[in-house]
């Protein structure tokens, strides 16, 4: 006796249902995975570009104007001449003078950098601004580490308003 084959009926439903099921499963999975990805932002002031000379307020002459340049030799500090410390280089050009904090064992001495910043902060408690610059061949990690050290810990900030400048001035 021959068996009769039963004919299959074609699927009459919406063909998007399997794709919608997949999307409905992927959305919670992606949202769950997004919790593990964290982004960190650094607040840095960009230098202002203008053609006219800057109008400086009268108290600008009394400001510290702390500028730290990172070169392949070490850290060079520049401040307002009225606030110059004894350990700072007396030269007016960074390139002609030796570093104020030379490299130690072919690496930057960040502990000494922090000590010098603490010494400056002790004399200028109200000052929050620092300008950081680096030569073109200085690694980005060194610049970020200098920014972290200049900001200090959150409970006792040192110079937490950081402005970046290009090159060595």
Secondary structure, DSSP 8 states (H G I E B T S, - for coil): ------------S-TTHHHHHHHHHHHHHHHHHHTT--------EE----SS-----GGGGGS---EEEE-SSEEEEE--GGG--TTS---S-TTTS--SEE-BTTB--HHHHHHHHHHHHHH-TT--EEEEEE-TTS-HHHHHHHHHHHH--GGG-SS-EEEEEES--
